[in-house]
Amino acid sequence: MVMSQVLYRVLVDNRPDVVIDVLAPGWSEPIIARMPEVRRAINLPLGHGELGLGRRRALGHDLRKEHYDQAILLPNSLKSALVPFFAGIERRTGWRGEWRYGLLNDLRILDQEALPLMVQQFAALGFDATAQLPVQLPAPRLQVDGAQAAACRSKFGLVDDSPILALCPGAEFGGAKRWPAPYYAELAQDYLQRGWQVVLFGSIKDQDVTGEIAAACDGQARGSACIDLAGRTALAEAVDMLSLADAVVSNDSGLMHIAAALGRPLVVVYGATSPGFTPPLNDNSATLVSTIDCAPCFQRECPLGHHRCMRDTPASDVAGKLDALLAEPVTA
């Protein structure tokens, strides 16, 4: 969802009078609300993978009154093409995939060598099929609610006079993308000893991992412990809290892309996935990428059982990369 903002920015830059509505699952509305290019979010009331043909037809018929000129489909699934078809939208644009012939009438054939990045594939759909994609694309840039950020700082006990290191150890896609919890704990202890505050971000599903990290840090540094926010914040609060971070370390994850869209200094550890497809899209970021033969495998769990692509990246390497990033001069 964060990366889709590249498309919206391209549309606004090239069609000054464009009005953009985004049809997406309800959970993503707090992210869409932080995108000034979007007029409104439209809730898609269906679970992941759920066909719900009747509900898609009803939603499409309801959207006919909006008289949209074009629908741009970012997912390559057949299901995603149904609502625009039922809505009778004149131009329905998307990449060829899952037998969508007839449902889409502006069907594109993707050249993955020419467009290797997900954001390039998204942005290209905002241009005519024969257009050349610009070399430089606008990056995602989420807005922040400053008042809510201040309220969250107070609510969760963060002080103003110590820098904040945000750690995002979750991996919704699967454990293969996760840098090990003991490594995160070692990094957290290092920065706590330096006088930093450490905040752990994630969903309810990440609480076992964040709890392990927080427990390892408890009492290790000047009587301080990590502040574990996994499952304790709404998505909008997490965005605003991440905006307060002086540095972020993350797996390849949704929170990583949010941190990048907030312009936070960011180090990302890659193993099972690759920055060649979904890199952080801010200038003040750095990556550590596994070079073992089986990486990237793009599997949810390590198929060989050793998880070396992540275990071979020690906390000292991440700390060194982060320290170097923070030492770089800030450019306008």
Phi and psi in degrees as GROMACS dihedral restraints (atoms count N, CA, C in turn):
[ dihedral_restraints ]
;  ai    aj    ak    al  type     phi  dphi    fc
    3     4     5     6     1   -61.8    20    10
    4     5     6     7     1   -45.2    20    10
    6     7     8     9     1   -66.2    20    10
    7     8     9    10     1   -23.2    20    10
    9    10    11    12     1   -64.8    20    10
   10    11    12    13     1   -20.1    20    10
   12    13    14    15     1   -62.9    20    10
   13    14    15    16     1   -24.5    20    10
   15    16    17    18     1   -58.2    20    10
   16    17    18    19     1   -43.7    20    10
   18    19    20    21     1   -61.6    20    10
   19    20    21    22     1   -44.7    20    10
   21    22    23    24     1   -63.8    20    10
   22    23    24    25     1   -38.6    20    10
   24    25    26    27     1   -67.9    20    10
   25    26    27    28     1   -37.7    20    10
   27    28    29    30     1   -62.7    20    10
   28    29    30    31     1   -43.9    20    10
   30    31    32    33     1   -62.2    20    10
   31    32    33    34     1   -44.4    20    10
   33    34    35    36     1   -64.5    20    10
   34    35    36    37     1   -39.8    20    10
   36    37    38    39     1   -65.6    20    10
   37    38    39    40     1   -32.9    20    10
   39    40    41    42     1  -104.8    20    10
   40    41    42    43     1   -14.8    20    10
   42    43    44    45     1  -133.7    20    10
   43    44    45    46     1    83.4    20    10
   45    46    47    48     1   -54.9    20    10
   46    47    48    49     1   -28.1    20    10
   48    49    50    51     1   -96.4    20    10
   49    50    51    52     1     9.9    20    10
   51    52    53    54     1   -65.9    20    10
   52    53    54    55     1   143.9    20    10
   54    55    56    57     1  -118.0    20    10
   55    56    57    58     1   124.3    20    10
   57    58    59    60     1  -116.0    20    10
   58    59    60    61     1   123.4    20    10
   60    61    62    63     1  -114.0    20    10
   61    62    63    64     1   147.1    20    10
   63    64    65    66     1  -121.1    20    10
   64    65    66    67     1   120.7    20    10
   66    67    68    69     1   -90.6    20    10
   67    68    69    70     1   118.4    20    10
   69    70    71    72     1  -159.9    20    10
   70    71    72    73     1   163.2    20    10
   72    73    74    75     1   -58.0    20    10
   73    74    75    76     1   148.8    20    10
   75    76    77    78     1   -58.8    20    10
   76    77    78    79     1   -30.9    20    10
   78    79    80    81     1   -60.0    20    10
   79    80    81    82     1   -25.4    20    10
   81    82    83    84     1   -85.5    20    10
   82    83    84    85     1    -5.0    20    10
   84    85    86    87     1   -57.0    20    10
   85    86    87    88     1   -40.1    20    10
   87    88    89    90     1   -61.3    20    10
   88    89    90    91     1   -29.7    20    10
   90    91    92    93     1   -73.7    20    10
   91    92    93    94     1   -46.2    20    10
   93    94    95    96     1   -60.4    20    10
   94    95    96    97     1   -35.8    20    10
   96    97    98    99     1   -63.8    20    10
   97    98    99   100     1   -19.9    20    10
   99   100   101   102     1   -92.2    20    10
  100   101   102   103     1     8.8    20    10
  102   103   104   105     1  -108.9    20    10
  103   104   105   106     1   107.6    20    10
  105   106   107   108     1   -66.3    20    10
  106   107   108   109     1   -15.6    20    10
  108   109   110   111     1   -75.1    20    10
  109   110   111   112     1   -18.0    20    10
  111   112   113   114     1  -100.8    20    10
  112   113   114   115     1   131.5    20    10
  114   115   116   117     1   -73.1    20    10
  115   116   117   118     1   -46.0    20    10
  117   118   119   120     1  -161.2    20    10
  118   119   120   121     1   158.3    20    10
  120   121   122   123     1   -98.2    20    10
  121   122   123   124     1   140.0    20    10
  123   124   125   126     1  -112.0    20    10
  124   125   126   127     1   122.5    20    10
  126   127   128   129     1   -73.3    20    10
  127   128   129   130     1   127.4    20    10
  129   130   131   132     1   -97.0    20    10
  130   131   132   133     1   102.4    20    10
  132   133   134   135     1   -84.2    20    10
  133   134   135   136     1    54.0    20    10
  135   136   137   138     1  -137.0    20    10
  136   137   138   139     1   145.9    20    10
  138   139   140   141     1   -77.2    20    10
  139   140   141   142     1   166.1    20    10
  141   142   143   144     1   -59.6    20    10
  142   143   144   145     1   126.6    20    10
  144   145   146   147     1    82.6    20    10
  145   146   147   148     1    -4.2    20    10
  147   148   149   150     1   -81.0    20    10
  148   149   150   151     1   127.7    20    10
  150   151   152   153     1   -71.7    20    10
  151   152   153   154     1   -57.5    20    10
  153   154   155   156     1    51.6    20    10
  154   155   156   157     1    51.0    20    10
  156   157   158   159     1   -56.4    20    10
  157   158   159   160     1   -43.8    20    10
  159   160   161   162     1   -62.6    20    10
  160   161   162   163     1   -43.2    20    10
  162   163   164   165     1   -69.0    20    10
  163   164   165   166     1   -35.1    20    10
  165   166   167   168     1   -66.6    20    10
  166   167   168   169     1   -38.7    20    10
  168   169   170   171     1   -65.7    20    10
  169   170   171   172     1   -44.4    20    10
  171   172   173   174     1   -63.4    20    10
  172   173   174   175     1   -42.0    20    10
  174   175   176   177     1   -64.2    20    10
  175   176   177   178     1   -43.2    20    10
  177   178   179   180     1   -59.8    20    10
  178   179   180   181     1   -45.8    20    10
  180   181   182   183     1   -62.0    20    10
  181   182   183   184     1   -38.5    20    10
  183   184   185   186     1   -64.4    20    10
  184   185   186   187     1   -34.5    20    10
  186   187   188   189     1   -78.2    20    10
  187   188   189   190     1    -8.3    20    10
  189   190   191   192     1   -59.3    20    10
  190   191   192   193     1   -32.1    20    10
  192   193   194   195     1   -66.3    20    10
  193   194   195   196     1   -16.7    20    10
  195   196   197   198     1   -78.3    20    10
  196   197   198   199     1   -19.5    20    10
  198   199   200   201     1    54.8    20    10
  199   200   201   202     1    50.5    20    10
  201   202   203   204     1   -66.7    20    10
  202   203   204   205     1   143.4    20    10
  204   205   206   207     1   -85.3    20    10
  205   206   207   208     1   -30.4    20    10
  207   208   209   210     1  -150.6    20    10
  208   209   210   211     1   143.7    20    10
  210   211   212   213     1  -117.9    20    10
  211   212   213   214     1   130.1    20    10
  213   214   215   216     1  -112.3    20    10
  214   215   216   217     1   121.1    20    10
  216   217   218   219     1  -101.4    20    10
  217   218   219   220     1   120.0    20    10
  219   220   221   222     1   -87.2    20    10
  220   221   222   223     1   -41.2    20    10
  222   223   224   225     1   -68.0    20    10
  223   224   225   226     1   151.8    20    10
  225   226   227   228     1   -98.5    20    10
  226   227   228   229     1    16.1    20    10
  228   229   230   231     1   -85.7    20    10
  229   230   231   232     1   156.1    20    10
  231   232   233   234     1   -63.7    20    10
  232   233   234   235     1   -41.7    20    10
  234   235   236   237     1   -56.4    20    10
  235   236   237   238     1   -40.1    20    10
  237   238   239   240     1   -66.5    20    10
  238   239   240   241     1   -19.0    20    10
  240   241   242   243     1   -87.6    20    10
  241   242   243   244     1    -8.1    20    10
  243   244   245   246     1   -73.1    20    10
  244   245   246   247     1   -47.5    20    10
  246   247   248   249     1   -60.6    20    10
  247   248   249   250     1   -49.0    20    10
  249   250   251   252     1   -58.8    20    10
  250   251   252   253     1   -35.7    20    10
  252   253   254   255     1   -66.0    20    10
  253   254   255   256     1   -48.2    20    10
  255   256   257   258     1   -65.5    20    10
  256   257   258   259     1   -26.9    20    10
  258   259   260   261     1   -77.3    20    10
  259   260   261   262     1    -8.6    20    10
  261   262   263   264     1    67.2    20    10
  262   263   264   265     1    29.1    20    10
  264   265   266   267     1   -68.9    20    10
  265   266   267   268     1   131.7    20    10
  267   268   269   270     1   -60.9    20    10
  268   269   270   271     1   -45.2    20    10
  270   271   272   273     1  -118.5    20    10
  271   272   273   274     1   121.6    20    10
  273   274   275   276     1  -122.7    20    10
  274   275   276   277     1   108.1    20    10
  276   277   278   279     1  -107.6    20    10
  277   278   279   280     1   136.4    20    10
  279   280   281   282     1  -177.4    20    10
  280   281   282   283     1   170.8    20    10
  282   283   284   285     1   -80.6    20    10
  283   284   285   286     1   149.2    20    10
  285   286   287   288     1   -62.2    20    10
  286   287   288   289     1   133.0    20    10
  288   289   290   291     1   178.0    20    10
  289   290   291   292     1   142.8    20    10
  291   292   293   294     1    50.8    20    10
  292   293   294   295     1    43.4    20    10
  294   295   296   297     1    54.3    20    10
  295   296   297   298     1    56.7    20    10
  297   298   299   300     1   -96.8    20    10
  298   299   300   301     1    14.5    20    10
  300   301   302   303     1   -57.6    20    10
  301   302   303   304     1   132.0    20    10
  303   304   305   306     1    93.1    20    10
  304   305   306   307     1   -39.8    20    10
  306   307   308   309     1   -73.7    20    10
  307   308   309   310     1   -35.7    20    10
  309   310   311   312     1  -107.4    20    10
  310   311   312   313     1   138.9    20    10
  312   313   314   315     1  -115.6    20    10
  313   314   315   316     1     1.5    20    10
  315   316   317   318     1  -125.4    20    10
  316   317   318   319     1    70.3    20    10
  318   319   320   321     1   -90.6    20    10
  319   320   321   322     1   125.5    20    10
  321   322   323   324     1  -108.0    20    10
  322   323   324   325     1   150.7    20    10
  324   325   326   327     1  -106.9    20    10
  325   326   327   328     1   119.3    20    10
  327   328   329   330     1   -79.8    20    10
  328   329   330   331     1   129.9    20    10
  330   331   332   333     1  -101.9    20    10
  331   332   333   334     1    98.8    20    10
  333   334   335   336     1   -68.9    20    10
  334   335   336   337     1   -24.1    20    10
  336   337   338   339     1   -70.6    20    10
  337   338   339   340     1   -36.7    20    10
  339   340   341   342     1   -77.3    20    10
  340   341   342   343     1   -30.8    20    10
  342   343   344   345     1  -128.1    20    10
  343   344   345   346     1    74.4    20    10
  345   346   347   348     1   -74.9    20    10
  346   347   348   349     1   -26.9    20    10
  348   349   350   351     1   -87.1    20    10
  349   350   351   352     1   144.0    20    10
  351   352   353   354     1   -57.7    20    10
  352   353   354   355     1   -41.0    20    10
  354   355   356   357     1   -67.3    20    10
  355   356   357   358     1   -31.2    20    10
  357   358   359   360     1   -66.5    20    10
  358   359   360   361     1   -41.4    20    10
  360   361   362   363     1   -65.1    20    10
  361   362   363   364     1   -38.1    20    10
  363   364   365   366     1   -65.8    20    10
  364   365   366   367     1   -51.6    20    10
  366   367   368   369     1   -62.6    20    10
  367   368   369   370     1   -36.2    20    10
  369   370   371   372     1   -60.0    20    10
  370   371   372   373     1   -28.7    20    10
  372   373   374   375     1   -71.3    20    10
  373   374   375   376     1   -12.4    20    10
  375   376   377   378     1   -86.1    20    10
  376   377   378   379     1    -4.7    20    10
  378   379   380   381     1  -113.6    20    10
  379   380   381   382     1   165.6    20    10
  381   382   383   384     1   -64.6    20    10
  382   383   384   385     1   155.9    20    10
  384   385   386   387     1   -59.3    20    10
  385   386   387   388     1   -29.7    20    10
  387   388   389   390     1   -91.7    20    10
  388   389   390   391     1    -3.6    20    10
  390   391   392   393     1   -74.1    20    10
  391   392   393   394     1   150.6    20    10
  393   394   395   396     1   -88.4    20    10
  394   395   396   397     1   128.7    20    10
  396   397   398   399     1   -70.9    20    10
  397   398   399   400     1   133.7    20    10
  399   400   401   402     1   -59.5    20    10
  400   401   402   403     1   146.6    20    10
  402   403   404   405     1   -64.6    20    10
  403   404   405   406     1   -40.9    20    10
  405   406   407   408     1  -104.1    20    10
  406   407   408   409     1   117.9    20    10
  408   409   410   411     1  -103.7    20    10
  409   410   411   412     1   150.1    20    10
  411   412   413   414     1   -67.0    20    10
  412   413   414   415     1   143.3    20    10
  414   415   416   417     1   -91.5    20    10
  415   416   417   418     1   157.2    20    10
  417   418   419   420     1   -60.5    20    10
  418   419   420   421     1   138.7    20    10
  420   421   422   423     1  -143.1    20    10
  421   422   423   424     1   100.7    20    10
  423   424   425   426     1   -83.9    20    10
  424   425   426   427     1   143.7    20    10
  426   427   428   429     1   -80.7    20    10
  427   428   429   430     1   156.0    20    10
  429   430   431   432     1  -121.5    20    10
  430   431   432   433     1   140.9    20    10
  432   433   434   435     1   -89.6    20    10
  433   434   435   436     1    98.9    20    10
  435   436   437   438     1   -60.8    20    10
  436   437   438   439     1   -38.2    20    10
  438   439   440   441     1   -66.2    20    10
  439   440   441   442     1   -41.2    20    10
  441   442   443   444     1   -69.2    20    10
  442   443   444   445     1   -34.9    20    10
  444   445   446   447     1   -61.9    20    10
  445   446   447   448     1   -43.3    20    10
  447   448   449   450     1   -65.0    20    10
  448   449   450   451     1   -40.7    20    10
  450   451   452   453     1   -64.4    20    10
  451   452   453   454     1   -39.1    20    10
  453   454   455   456     1   -67.8    20    10
  454   455   456   457     1   -37.4    20    10
  456   457   458   459     1   -58.1    20    10
  457   458   459   460     1   -44.9    20    10
  459   460   461   462     1   -69.9    20    10
  460   461   462   463     1   -43.1    20    10
  462   463   464   465     1   -58.7    20    10
  463   464   465   466     1   -39.2    20    10
  465   466   467   468     1  -101.9    20    10
  466   467   468   469     1     9.7    20    10
  468   469   470   471     1    77.3    20    10
  469   470   471   472     1    28.4    20    10
  471   472   473   474     1   -86.1    20    10
  472   473   474   475     1   140.8    20    10
  474   475   476   477     1   -96.9    20    10
  475   476   477   478     1   162.9    20    10
  477   478   479   480     1   -86.6    20    10
  478   479   480   481     1   -19.1    20    10
  480   481   482   483     1  -103.6    20    10
  481   482   483   484     1    13.7    20    10
  483   484   485   486     1  -131.9    20    10
  484   485   486   487     1   138.1    20    10
  486   487   488   489     1   -66.0    20    10
  487   488   489   490     1   157.9    20    10
  489   490   491   492     1  -115.6    20    10
  490   491   492   493     1   126.5    20    10
  492   493   494   495     1  -104.1    20    10
  493   494   495   496     1   119.0    20    10
  495   496   497   498     1   -96.7    20    10
  496   497   498   499     1   129.6    20    10
  498   499   500   501     1  -114.5    20    10
  499   500   501   502     1   131.5    20    10
  501   502   503   504     1  -123.0    20    10
  502   503   504   505     1    83.2    20    10
  504   505   506   507     1   -86.8    20    10
  505   506   507   508     1    -0.9    20    10
  507   508   509   510     1   -74.2    20    10
  508   509   510   511     1   160.4    20    10
  510   511   512   513     1  -152.2    20    10
  511   512   513   514     1    90.0    20    10
  513   514   515   516     1   -60.1    20    10
  514   515   516   517     1   -35.1    20    10
  516   517   518   519     1   -63.8    20    10
  517   518   519   520     1   -38.3    20    10
  519   520   521   522     1   159.5    20    10
  520   521   522   523     1   162.9    20    10
  522   523   524   525     1   -64.0    20    10
  523   524   525   526     1   -20.9    20    10
  525   526   527   528     1   -62.4    20    10
  526   527   528   529     1   -24.4    20    10
  528   529   530   531     1   -87.1    20    10
  529   530   531   532     1    -5.4    20    10
  531   532   533   534     1   -92.3    20    10
  532   533   534   535     1   124.8    20    10
  534   535   536   537     1   -68.3    20    10
  535   536   537   538     1   136.8    20    10
  537   538   539   540     1   -58.9    20    10
  538   539   540   541     1   142.5    20    10
  540   541   542   543     1   -56.6    20    10
  541   542   543   544     1   -41.4    20    10
  543   544   545   546     1   -61.3    20    10
  544   545   546   547     1   -30.2    20    10
  546   547   548   549     1   -70.3    20    10
  547   548   549   550     1   -42.5    20    10
  549   550   551   552     1   -59.7    20    10
  550   551   552   553     1   -41.3    20    10
  552   553   554   555     1   -63.3    20    10
  553   554   555   556     1   -42.0    20    10
  555   556   557   558     1   -62.3    20    10
  556   557   558   559     1   -42.3    20    10
  558   559   560   561     1   -64.1    20    10
  559   560   561   562     1   -43.4    20    10
  561   562   563   564     1   -60.4    20    10
  562   563   564   565     1   -44.6    20    10
  564   565   566   567     1   -61.1    20    10
  565   566   567   568     1   -39.9    20    10
  567   568   569   570     1   -57.9    20    10
  568   569   570   571     1   -48.6    20    10
  570   571   572   573     1   -77.1    20    10
  571   572   573   574     1   -30.3    20    10
  573   574   575   576     1   -62.1    20    10
  574   575   576   577     1   -40.8    20    10
  576   577   578   579     1   -62.9    20    10
  577   578   579   580     1   -26.5    20    10
  579   580   581   582     1   -83.1    20    10
  580   581   582   583     1    -3.8    20    10
  582   583   584   585     1    96.1    20    10
  583   584   585   586     1    10.6    20    10
  585   586   587   588     1   -81.7    20    10
  586   587   588   589     1   159.0    20    10
  588   589   590   591     1   -93.9    20    10
  589   590   591   592     1   141.5    20    10
  591   592   593   594     1  -119.5    20    10
  592   593   594   595     1   127.7    20    10
  594   595   596   597     1  -123.3    20    10
  595   596   597   598     1   130.1    20    10
  597   598   599   600     1  -100.2    20    10
  598   599   600   601     1   127.9    20    10
  600   601   602   603     1  -112.2    20    10
  601   602   603   604     1   148.6    20    10
  603   604   605   606     1   165.0    20    10
  604   605   606   607     1   179.6    20    10
  606   607   608   609     1   -95.3    20    10
  607   608   609   610     1  -179.4    20    10
  609   610   611   612     1   -56.6    20    10
  610   611   612   613     1   -36.1    20    10
  612   613   614   615     1   -64.8    20    10
  613   614   615   616     1   -19.7    20    10
  615   616   617   618     1   -94.1    20    10
  616   617   618   619     1     1.4    20    10
  618   619   620   621     1   -63.6    20    10
  619   620   621   622     1   -32.5    20    10
  621   622   623   624     1   -62.9    20    10
  622   623   624   625     1   -42.3    20    10
  624   625   626   627     1   -70.7    20    10
  625   626   627   628     1   -48.5    20    10
  627   628   629   630     1   -65.6    20    10
  628   629   630   631     1   -34.7    20    10
  630   631   632   633     1   -63.4    20    10
  631   632   633   634     1   -38.5    20    10
  633   634   635   636     1   -63.6    20    10
  634   635   636   637     1   -41.8    20    10
  636   637   638   639     1   -65.9    20    10
  637   638   639   640     1   -46.8    20    10
  639   640   641   642     1   -62.7    20    10
  640   641   642   643     1   -40.3    20    10
  642   643   644   645     1   -64.4    20    10
  643   644   645   646     1   -36.8    20    10
  645   646   647   648     1   -67.9    20    10
  646   647   648   649     1   -26.4    20    10
  648   649   650   651     1   -91.3    20    10
  649   650   651   652     1   -15.6    20    10
  651   652   653   654     1   -59.5    20    10
  652   653   654   655     1   120.4    20    10
  654   655   656   657     1    76.9    20    10
  655   656   657   658     1     6.2    20    10
  657   658   659   660     1   -85.2    20    10
  658   659   660   661     1   -19.0    20    10
  660   661   662   663     1  -139.5    20    10
  661   662   663   664     1   101.2    20    10
  663   664   665   666     1    52.9    20    10
  664   665   666   667     1    34.0    20    10
  666   667   668   669     1    76.0    20    10
  667   668   669   670     1     4.6    20    10
  669   670   671   672     1   -94.0    20    10
  670   671   672   673     1   161.5    20    10
  672   673   674   675     1  -134.8    20    10
  673   674   675   676     1   163.8    20    10
  675   676   677   678     1   -64.4    20    10
  676   677   678   679     1   149.2    20    10
  678   679   680   681     1   -96.7    20    10
  679   680   681   682     1   112.4    20    10
  681   682   683   684     1   -95.4    20    10
  682   683   684   685     1   110.7    20    10
  684   685   686   687     1  -104.4    20    10
  685   686   687   688     1     4.9    20    10
  687   688   689   690     1   -58.6    20    10
  688   689   690   691     1   123.3    20    10
  690   691   692   693     1    76.9    20    10
  691   692   693   694     1     1.3    20    10
  693   694   695   696     1  -104.4    20    10
  694   695   696   697     1    -5.6    20    10
  696   697   698   699     1  -122.1    20    10
  697   698   699   700     1   145.9    20    10
  699   700   701   702     1   -71.3    20    10
  700   701   702   703     1   161.8    20    10
  702   703   704   705     1   -59.6    20    10
  703   704   705   706     1   -40.8    20    10
  705   706   707   708     1   -63.3    20    10
  706   707   708   709     1   -38.2    20    10
  708   709   710   711     1   -66.3    20    10
  709   710   711   712     1   -38.2    20    10
  711   712   713   714     1   -62.5    20    10
  712   713   714   715     1   -39.2    20    10
  714   715   716   717     1   -60.1    20    10
  715   716   717   718     1   -48.7    20    10
  717   718   719   720     1   -68.2    20    10
  718   719   720   721     1   -36.6    20    10
  720   721   722   723     1   -66.3    20    10
  721   722   723   724     1   -40.8    20    10
  723   724   725   726     1   -63.4    20    10
  724   725   726   727     1   -29.3    20    10
  726   727   728   729     1   -64.9    20    10
  727   728   729   730     1   -20.2    20    10
  729   730   731   732     1   -83.9    20    10
  730   731   732   733     1   -12.5    20    10
  732   733   734   735     1   -70.7    20    10
  733   734   735   736     1   137.3    20    10
  735   736   737   738     1   -84.9    20    10
  736   737   738   739     1   -16.4    20    10
  738   739   740   741     1  -162.1    20    10
  739   740   741   742     1   152.4    20    10
  741   742   743   744     1  -135.4    20    10
  742   743   744   745     1   137.9    20    10
  744   745   746   747     1  -123.8    20    10
  745   746   747   748     1   133.9    20    10
  747   748   749   750     1  -151.0    20    10
  748   749   750   751     1   160.1    20    10
  750   751   752   753     1   -76.9    20    10
  751   752   753   754     1   177.3    20    10
  753   754   755   756     1   -72.5    20    10
  754   755   756   757     1   103.4    20    10
  756   757   758   759     1  -154.3    20    10
  757   758   759   760     1   173.8    20    10
  759   760   761   762     1   -62.8    20    10
  760   761   762   763     1   -41.0    20    10
  762   763   764   765     1   -63.3    20    10
  763   764   765   766     1   -32.9    20    10
  765   766   767   768     1   -60.3    20    10
  766   767   768   769     1   -44.5    20    10
  768   769   770   771     1   -68.3    20    10
  769   770   771   772     1   -33.3    20    10
  771   772   773   774     1   -64.4    20    10
  772   773   774   775     1   -46.0    20    10
  774   775   776   777     1   -59.5    20    10
  775   776   777   778     1   -41.0    20    10
  777   778   779   780     1   -64.3    20    10
  778   779   780   781     1   -41.2    20    10
  780   781   782   783     1   -70.0    20    10
  781   782   783   784     1   -15.1    20    10
  783   784   785   786     1   -94.5    20    10
  784   785   786   787     1    -0.4    20    10
  786   787   788   789     1    72.3    20    10
  787   788   789   790     1    24.6    20    10
  789   790   791   792     1   -80.2    20    10
  790   791   792   793     1   141.8    20    10
  792   793   794   795     1   -56.6    20    10
  793   794   795   796     1   127.6    20    10
  795   796   797   798     1  -143.2    20    10
  796   797   798   799     1   131.7    20    10
  798   799   800   801     1  -117.5    20    10
  799   800   801   802     1   130.4    20    10
  801   802   803   804     1  -121.4    20    10
  802   803   804   805     1   132.8    20    10
  804   805   806   807     1  -100.3    20    10
  805   806   807   808     1   121.0    20    10
  807   808   809   810     1  -111.1    20    10
  808   809   810   811     1   140.4    20    10
  810   811   812   813     1  -141.7    20    10
  811   812   813   814     1   -74.1    20    10
  813   814   815   816     1   -74.0    20    10
  814   815   816   817     1   -18.5    20    10
  816   817   818   819     1  -118.5    20    10
  817   818   819   820     1  -177.1    20    10
  819   820   821   822     1  -138.2    20    10
  820   821   822   823     1   139.6    20    10
  822   823   824   825     1   -69.7    20    10
  823   824   825   826     1    -6.5    20    10
  825   826   827   828     1   -72.3    20    10
  826   827   828   829     1    -8.5    20    10
  828   829   830   831     1  -120.1    20    10
  829   830   831   832     1   -45.2    20    10
  831   832   833   834     1  -132.4    20    10
  832   833   834   835     1    71.0    20    10
  834   835   836   837     1   -79.6    20    10
  835   836   837   838     1   161.7    20    10
  837   838   839   840     1   -66.2    20    10
  838   839   840   841     1   138.0    20    10
  840   841   842   843     1  -106.5    20    10
  841   842   843   844     1    39.4    20    10
  843   844   845   846     1  -124.8    20    10
  844   845   846   847     1   154.7    20    10
  846   847   848   849     1   -72.5    20    10
  847   848   849   850     1   -29.5    20    10
  849   850   851   852     1   -95.1    20    10
  850   851   852   853     1    56.2    20    10
  852   853   854   855     1  -134.2    20    10
  853   854   855   856     1   160.6    20    10
  855   856   857   858     1  -144.0    20    10
  856   857   858   859     1   153.7    20    10
  858   859   860   861     1  -127.5    20    10
  859   860   861   862     1   151.5    20    10
  861   862   863   864     1  -118.9    20    10
  862   863   864   865     1   123.6    20    10
  864   865   866   867     1  -122.3    20    10
  865   866   867   868     1   129.7    20    10
  867   868   869   870     1   -65.9    20    10
  868   869   870   871     1   142.1    20    10
  870   871   872   873     1  -114.2    20    10
  871   872   873   874     1    11.0    20    10
  873   874   875   876     1   -70.5    20    10
  874   875   876   877     1   159.5    20    10
  876   877   878   879     1   -60.7    20    10
  877   878   879   880     1   -34.1    20    10
  879   880   881   882     1   -88.5    20    10
  880   881   882   883     1     0.7    20    10
  882   883   884   885     1  -104.3    20    10
  883   884   885   886     1   142.8    20    10
  885   886   887   888     1   -84.3    20    10
  886   887   888   889     1   141.1    20    10
  888   889   890   891     1   -97.7    20    10
  889   890   891   892     1   -20.0    20    10
  891   892   893   894     1    58.5    20    10
  892   893   894   895     1    31.1    20    10
  894   895   896   897     1  -100.3    20    10
  895   896   897   898     1   154.3    20    10
  897   898   899   900     1   -69.5    20    10
  898   899   900   901     1   -37.9    20    10
  900   901   902   903     1  -128.6    20    10
  901   902   903   904     1   152.4    20    10
  903   904   905   906     1   -60.4    20    10
  904   905   906   907     1   117.0    20    10
  906   907   908   909     1   -71.0    20    10
  907   908   909   910     1   -17.4    20    10
  909   910   911   912     1  -100.0    20    10
  910   911   912   913     1    -8.5    20    10
  912   913   914   915     1    80.9    20    10
  913   914   915   916     1    -1.1    20    10
  915   916   917   918     1  -100.4    20    10
  916   917   918   919     1   -22.3    20    10
  918   919   920   921     1    53.9    20    10
  919   920   921   922     1    31.9    20    10
  921   922   923   924     1   -64.0    20    10
  922   923   924   925     1   -28.2    20    10
  924   925   926   927     1   -58.0    20    10
  925   926   927   928     1   -27.1    20    10
  927   928   929   930     1  -103.0    20    10
  928   929   930   931     1   -39.5    20    10
  930   931   932   933     1   -68.1    20    10
  931   932   933   934     1   -22.4    20    10
  933   934   935   936     1   -82.8    20    10
  934   935   936   937     1     2.1    20    10
  936   937   938   939     1  -106.9    20    10
  937   938   939   940     1    99.2    20    10
  939   940   941   942     1   -75.5    20    10
  940   941   942   943     1   163.1    20    10
  942   943   944   945     1   -60.8    20    10
  943   944   945   946     1   -32.6    20    10
  945   946   947   948     1   -63.6    20    10
  946   947   948   949     1   -35.2    20    10
  948   949   950   951     1   -67.3    20    10
  949   950   951   952     1   -40.9    20    10
  951   952   953   954     1   -67.3    20    10
  952   953   954   955     1   -42.9    20    10
  954   955   956   957     1   -61.4    20    10
  955   956   957   958     1   -41.3    20    10
  957   958   959   960     1   -63.5    20    10
  958   959   960   961     1   -41.7    20    10
  960   961   962   963     1   -65.5    20    10
  961   962   963   964     1   -40.7    20    10
  963   964   965   966     1   -68.0    20    10
  964   965   966   967     1   -43.3    20    10
  966   967   968   969     1   -61.4    20    10
  967   968   969   970     1   -41.0    20    10
  969   970   971   972     1   -64.5    20    10
  970   971   972   973     1   -39.4    20    10
  972   973   974   975     1   -65.0    20    10
  973   974   975   976     1   -43.8    20    10
  975   976   977   978     1   -70.1    20    10
  976   977   978   979     1   -22.6    20    10
  978   979   980   981     1   -81.1    20    10
  979   980   981   982     1   -15.0    20    10
  981   982   983   984     1   -69.4    20    10
  982   983   984   985     1   142.4    20    10
  984   985   986   987     1   -65.7    20    10
  985   986   987   988     1   143.4    20    10
  987   988   989   990     1   -78.8    20    10
  988   989   990   991     1   129.6    20    10
  990   991   992   993     1  -104.9    20    10
  991   992   993   994     1   150.7    20    10
